[in-house]
């Protein structure tokens, strides 16, 4: 499936941080929603450098572009990844 639709649930969002996530105390995606509000999605490690979040009910309730940035928190530093975007479409588009 190449398109992503509003109200989808169970879709995995996987981001390659290009940083070894071992030792990170928090793995998060900072998300700017289409209405300009923000959300924080708590992730799990997926291999050495990737993090994964599984879309829950309500996460993709809005149609439009979601801006997503990884945030890794270590005991001595906080690292942010490059911002990427995901477009969520209305059903039947």
Protein Blocks (a to p, Z undefined) as FASTA:
>chain_A
ZZdcehiahiacdddehiafehiabdcdddddfkopacddddddehjkbccddddehklm
pgcddddddddddfkbccdddddddddddehZZ
